[in-house]
Amino acid sequence: MDVSVFQIIWFVLWGVLWAAYFMLDGFVLGTGFLSVFLAKNDTEKRVLINTVGPVWDGNEVWLVTAGGATFAAFPTTYALMFSNLYSALLLLLFALIVRGVSFEFRGKLESTTWKKAWDVAICISSFLPALLFGVAFGNIFKGIPMRNDFAAVNFAYDGTLIGLLNPYGLITGVLFVMLFAVHGSIYAAIKTTGDLSKRSADLANKLWLPLLVVAVLFLGYTYPATRLYDNFFKTPLLLVIPVIAVASLIMIKVFAAINEYYKAFTFSCLTIVFVVFTGVAGLFPNLIPSNIDPASNLTIYNSSSSLLTLQIMTVVALICVPTVIAYKIWVYRIFRARVSNEDVLGSPEAY
């Protein structure tokens, strides 16, 4: 196989890794920033933290893998993302660090002020990544202001951190926040018990309509703001991807309305995955388009590693990705039980 085949393979895998991360860490982020609204007392806050406690750090593996795949398969794209978008990514990184620290530090002191401070930290450090990931991908879909001199292996970025907060970027950010909010509230409904589970289920039903409104706004604004629809017009078969995303979004409400929350959660996972796939399919073959000069687009062809590197990475991926998937299935099976008030009050190992 020639290099273009491996470039396409890694573009697809790049999209799969991001989709897997958002599907898995999405409910952790959603549960995190909703915890201050769902929980009525300290015990319920501990219950919510313990629903995600055994799995949140494992979910981060997919983020590290997505970043590592970008670095190894498409180093020029990685260079642009992690140098010229340094401020935004640094803010995102700090938020993810604070979230992990908050889970561990919250219970270290029996002080109401101490716990409330970390509760706020959990909320903010969960909300910011959800918003920033959406803003980042919205700007990638839209294109960023860059000019590349490929002959000199040099590129100039003309944007700013504030410039990323454009209307389309913000709408995409709100879409991610709402997707994760519904995802997290459904997860909390199936992982907790009693009144907390009921409140989580009620919130999921209430948040679905705002999510639908934001999704419609996003789809409508995408046409004038981006070139994502071009690939779907050229290859109508690709329309199956957004159709599955929309159908899955509708099925969330169908099953939530009849209290079938495990099925609703399954369709919430599918919604997030196929929303990401829709964006990735619309981008192809671009990784980061330029909204100044189309000739400066970073694509899978002008920013990829050598054929040998891609071949070695493919062999490693064929071994490691199924191993990670099998491990995650095992972890979720081990921690599949609901978390109750009695569980956190009776266990010295609970958060």
C-alpha positions as CSV (number, residue, x, y, z in Angstrom):
1,M,0.0,0.0,0.0
2,D,1.2,3.5,-0.8
3,V,1.5,6.4,1.6
4,S,-1.9,7.9,0.8
5,V,-3.7,4.7,2.1
6,F,-1.9,5.0,5.4
7,Q,-2.7,8.8,5.6
8,I,-6.4,8.0,5.2
9,I,-6.2,5.2,7.7
10,W,-4.7,7.6,10.3
11,F,-7.1,10.3,9.5
12,V,-10.0,7.9,10.3
13,L,-8.2,6.7,13.4
14,W,-7.6,10.3,14.5
15,G,-11.3,10.9,14.3
16,V,-12.2,7.7,16.1
17,L,-9.8,8.6,19.0
18,W,-11.4,12.0,19.4
19,A,-14.9,10.5,19.3
20,A,-14.0,7.9,21.9
21,Y,-12.5,10.5,24.2
22,F,-15.6,12.8,24.0
23,M,-17.9,9.9,24.4
24,L,-16.1,8.7,27.6
25,D,-14.9,11.8,29.2
26,G,-18.1,13.7,28.1
27,F,-20.2,12.1,30.9
28,V,-17.4,12.8,33.4
29,L,-17.3,16.5,32.4
30,G,-21.1,16.7,32.4
31,T,-21.5,15.1,35.8
32,G,-18.7,17.4,37.1
33,F,-20.3,20.7,36.1
34,L,-23.8,19.6,37.0
35,S,-22.8,18.3,40.4
36,V,-23.4,21.6,42.2
37,F,-26.9,21.7,40.8
38,L,-27.8,18.0,41.3
39,A,-26.5,17.3,44.7
40,K,-28.4,18.7,47.7
41,N,-25.8,17.8,50.4
42,D,-22.3,16.7,51.0
43,T,-23.1,13.0,50.8
44,E,-24.8,13.3,47.4
45,K,-21.8,15.3,46.1
46,R,-19.6,12.5,47.2
47,V,-21.9,10.0,45.5
48,L,-21.6,11.8,42.2
49,I,-17.8,12.1,42.5
50,N,-17.6,8.3,43.2
51,T,-19.7,7.5,40.1
52,V,-16.8,8.8,38.0
53,G,-13.9,8.3,40.4
54,P,-12.9,4.8,39.2
55,V,-13.0,5.7,35.5
56,W,-12.2,9.4,34.8
57,D,-8.4,9.0,34.7
58,G,-8.7,6.0,32.4
59,N,-10.9,8.0,30.0
60,E,-8.0,10.6,29.8
61,V,-6.0,7.9,28.0
62,W,-8.0,8.5,24.9
63,L,-7.1,12.3,25.0
64,V,-3.4,11.4,25.4
65,T,-3.7,8.9,22.6
66,A,-5.5,11.4,20.3
67,G,-2.8,14.0,21.0
68,G,0.0,11.4,20.5
69,A,-1.5,10.2,17.2
70,T,-1.6,13.8,16.0
71,F,2.1,14.2,16.9
72,A,3.3,11.0,15.3
73,A,1.0,10.8,12.2
74,F,0.6,14.5,11.4
75,P,3.5,16.4,13.0
76,T,3.0,19.7,11.1
77,T,-0.6,19.8,12.3
78,Y,0.6,19.1,15.9
79,A,3.2,21.9,15.6
80,L,0.5,24.4,14.7
81,M,-2.0,23.3,17.3
82,F,0.5,23.2,20.2
83,S,2.5,26.3,19.4
84,N,0.3,28.9,17.8
85,L,-2.8,27.8,19.9
86,Y,-0.6,27.5,23.0
87,S,-2.7,29.9,25.2
88,A,-6.0,28.1,24.6
89,L,-4.5,24.7,25.0
90,L,-2.7,25.7,28.2
91,L,-5.9,27.0,29.7
92,L,-7.5,23.7,28.8
93,L,-4.7,21.7,30.3
94,F,-4.8,23.6,33.6
95,A,-8.6,23.0,33.8
96,L,-8.1,19.3,33.3
97,I,-5.4,19.3,36.0
98,V,-7.5,21.2,38.5
99,R,-10.4,18.7,37.9
100,G,-8.3,15.7,38.8
101,V,-6.8,17.5,41.8
102,S,-10.3,18.6,43.0
103,F,-11.5,15.0,43.2
104,E,-8.6,14.0,45.4
105,F,-8.3,17.1,47.6
106,R,-12.0,17.7,48.3
107,G,-12.2,15.2,51.1
108,K,-8.8,15.9,52.7
109,L,-10.2,18.3,55.3
110,E,-13.5,18.2,57.2
111,S,-14.2,21.8,56.5
112,T,-17.3,23.2,54.9
113,T,-15.4,26.1,53.3
114,W,-12.7,23.8,52.0
115,K,-15.2,21.4,50.4
116,K,-17.3,24.2,48.9
117,A,-14.2,25.7,47.3
118,W,-13.3,22.3,45.7
119,D,-16.9,21.8,44.6
120,V,-16.7,25.1,42.7
121,A,-13.4,24.0,41.3
122,I,-14.9,20.7,40.1
123,C,-17.7,22.6,38.4
124,I,-15.5,25.2,36.7
125,S,-12.8,22.8,35.7
126,S,-15.4,20.4,34.1
127,F,-17.3,23.2,32.3
128,L,-14.3,24.9,30.8
129,P,-12.9,21.8,29.0
130,A,-16.4,21.1,27.6
131,L,-16.7,24.6,26.3
132,L,-13.1,24.9,25.1
133,F,-13.0,21.6,23.2
134,G,-16.2,22.8,21.4
135,V,-14.7,26.2,20.6
136,A,-11.5,24.6,19.4
137,F,-13.3,22.1,17.0
138,G,-15.6,24.9,15.9
139,N,-12.6,27.0,14.8
140,I,-11.1,24.0,13.1
141,F,-14.3,23.4,11.2
142,K,-14.5,27.1,10.3
143,G,-10.8,27.4,9.5
144,I,-8.2,29.5,11.3
145,P,-6.2,32.5,10.0
146,M,-2.9,31.0,9.0
147,R,-0.5,31.2,6.0
148,N,1.9,28.4,5.3
149,D,5.2,28.4,3.4
150,F,5.6,24.7,2.9
151,A,8.8,25.1,1.0
152,A,10.4,26.8,4.0
153,V,8.6,24.6,6.5
154,N,7.2,27.7,8.1
155,F,3.8,29.0,8.9
156,A,2.3,32.2,10.3
157,Y,-0.7,32.3,12.5
158,D,-2.6,35.6,12.5
159,G,-5.2,34.8,15.1
160,T,-5.5,35.5,18.9
161,L,-7.1,33.7,21.8
162,I,-10.0,36.2,21.8
163,G,-10.4,35.7,18.1
164,L,-11.3,32.0,18.7
165,L,-14.4,33.2,20.6
166,N,-16.2,34.0,17.4
167,P,-20.0,33.3,17.0
168,Y,-19.5,29.9,15.3
169,G,-16.8,28.8,17.7
170,L,-19.1,29.7,20.7
171,I,-22.1,27.9,19.2
172,T,-20.0,24.8,18.8
173,G,-18.8,25.3,22.4
174,V,-22.3,25.5,23.7
175,L,-23.2,22.4,21.6
176,F,-20.5,20.4,23.3
177,V,-21.6,21.7,26.8
178,M,-25.2,20.7,26.1
179,L,-24.2,17.3,24.7
180,F,-22.1,16.6,27.8
181,A,-24.7,18.0,30.2
182,V,-27.3,15.5,28.8
183,H,-24.7,12.8,28.7
184,G,-23.7,13.4,32.3
185,S,-27.2,13.7,33.7
186,I,-28.2,10.4,32.1
187,Y,-25.1,8.8,33.5
188,A,-25.8,10.1,36.9
189,A,-29.4,8.8,36.7
190,I,-28.2,5.2,36.0
191,K,-25.3,5.3,38.4
192,T,-27.0,6.7,41.5
193,T,-30.0,5.8,43.6
194,G,-33.1,7.3,45.2
195,D,-33.9,11.0,44.9
196,L,-30.5,11.9,43.3
197,S,-31.1,9.4,40.5
198,K,-34.6,10.8,40.0
199,R,-33.4,14.5,39.9
200,S,-30.7,13.5,37.4
201,A,-33.3,11.8,35.2
202,D,-35.6,14.8,35.4
203,L,-32.7,17.1,34.5
204,A,-31.8,15.0,31.5
205,N,-35.4,15.3,30.2
206,K,-35.4,19.1,30.7
207,L,-32.0,19.6,29.0
208,W,-32.9,17.6,25.9
209,L,-35.0,20.4,24.3
210,P,-32.3,23.1,24.8
211,L,-29.8,20.6,23.3
212,L,-32.0,20.1,20.3
213,V,-32.3,23.9,19.8
214,V,-28.5,24.4,19.9
215,A,-28.0,21.4,17.6
216,V,-30.4,23.0,15.0
217,L,-28.6,26.3,15.3
218,F,-25.3,24.6,14.9
219,L,-26.4,22.7,11.8
220,G,-27.9,25.9,10.3
221,Y,-24.9,28.1,11.0
222,T,-22.4,25.5,9.7
223,Y,-23.5,26.0,6.1
224,P,-22.5,29.7,5.8
225,A,-19.6,29.5,8.3
226,T,-17.8,26.5,7.0
227,R,-17.1,24.2,4.1
228,L,-18.1,21.0,6.0
229,Y,-21.1,20.3,3.8
230,D,-19.1,20.2,0.6
231,N,-18.0,16.6,1.1
232,F,-21.6,15.5,1.8
233,F,-22.8,17.2,-1.4
234,K,-20.0,15.5,-3.4
235,T,-20.6,12.1,-1.7
236,P,-24.2,11.7,-0.6
237,L,-23.5,8.3,1.0
238,L,-21.7,10.2,3.7
239,L,-25.1,11.7,4.8
240,V,-25.7,8.5,6.7
241,I,-23.3,9.9,9.4
242,P,-25.3,13.0,10.3
243,V,-28.5,11.1,9.9
244,I,-27.4,8.6,12.5
245,A,-26.4,11.5,14.8
246,V,-29.8,13.2,14.5
247,A,-31.7,9.9,14.9
248,S,-29.6,9.1,18.0
249,L,-30.4,12.5,19.4
250,I,-34.1,11.9,19.0
251,M,-33.9,8.4,20.5
252,I,-32.3,9.9,23.7
253,K,-35.6,11.6,24.3
254,V,-37.7,8.7,23.3
255,F,-36.1,6.4,25.8
256,A,-35.6,9.0,28.5
257,A,-39.4,9.8,28.4
258,I,-40.2,6.1,29.3
259,N,-37.4,5.9,31.9
260,E,-35.2,3.6,29.8
261,Y,-32.0,5.4,30.8
262,Y,-29.5,2.7,29.9
263,K,-30.9,2.8,26.3
264,A,-30.9,6.6,26.4
265,F,-27.3,6.6,27.5
266,T,-26.4,4.3,24.6
267,F,-27.9,6.7,22.2
268,S,-26.3,9.6,23.9
269,C,-22.9,7.9,23.3
270,L,-23.9,7.4,19.6
271,T,-24.9,11.0,19.3
272,I,-21.6,12.3,20.5
273,V,-19.6,9.8,18.3
274,F,-21.5,10.6,15.2
275,V,-21.5,14.4,15.8
276,V,-17.7,14.1,15.8
277,F,-17.7,11.8,12.8
278,T,-19.8,14.3,10.9
279,G,-17.2,17.0,11.5
280,V,-14.3,14.8,10.6
281,A,-16.1,13.6,7.4
282,G,-16.7,17.2,6.5
283,L,-13.1,18.2,7.0
284,F,-11.5,15.4,4.9
285,P,-8.8,15.7,3.7
286,N,-8.1,18.8,5.8
287,L,-6.9,18.6,9.4
288,I,-6.8,22.4,9.9
289,P,-8.2,24.5,7.1
290,S,-7.0,28.1,6.5
291,N,-9.7,30.7,6.2
292,I,-7.2,33.1,4.6
293,D,-5.7,31.0,1.8
294,P,-7.0,27.5,0.9
295,A,-3.5,26.7,-0.5
296,S,-2.3,26.9,3.1
297,N,-4.7,24.2,4.4
298,L,-3.0,21.6,6.5
299,T,-4.1,18.3,5.1
300,I,-3.4,14.6,5.7
301,Y,-1.2,14.8,2.6
302,N,1.0,17.8,3.3
303,S,1.4,17.3,7.1
304,S,1.8,13.6,7.6
305,S,4.8,11.6,8.7
306,S,6.8,9.3,6.4
307,L,5.4,6.0,5.0
308,L,7.6,4.0,7.3
309,T,6.4,5.9,10.4
310,L,2.8,5.4,9.5
311,Q,3.3,1.7,8.8
312,I,5.0,1.2,12.2
313,M,2.2,3.2,13.9
314,T,-0.4,1.1,12.3
315,V,1.1,-2.1,13.6
316,V,1.3,-0.6,17.1
317,A,-2.3,0.6,16.9
318,L,-3.6,-2.8,15.8
319,I,-2.1,-4.3,19.0
320,C,-2.6,-1.5,21.5
321,V,-6.1,-0.1,20.6
322,P,-7.9,-3.4,21.1
323,T,-6.0,-3.9,24.3
324,V,-7.1,-0.6,25.7
325,I,-10.7,-1.2,24.6
326,A,-10.7,-4.6,26.3
327,Y,-9.3,-3.0,29.5
328,K,-11.9,-0.3,29.5
329,I,-14.7,-2.9,29.0
330,W,-13.3,-4.8,32.0
331,V,-13.1,-1.7,34.2
332,Y,-16.6,-0.6,33.4
333,R,-17.9,-4.1,34.1
334,I,-16.1,-4.1,37.5
335,F,-17.6,-0.8,38.5
336,R,-21.0,-1.3,36.9
337,A,-23.0,-1.1,40.2
338,R,-24.9,2.0,41.3
339,V,-23.4,4.2,44.0
340,S,-25.6,4.9,47.0
341,N,-25.3,7.1,50.1
342,E,-24.5,4.0,52.2
343,D,-21.6,3.1,49.8
344,V,-19.7,6.4,50.3
345,L,-20.5,6.7,54.0
346,G,-19.4,3.1,54.7
347,S,-16.3,3.0,52.7
348,P,-13.0,4.6,53.9
349,E,-11.7,4.4,50.3
350,A,-14.5,6.5,48.8
351,Y,-13.8,10.0,47.7
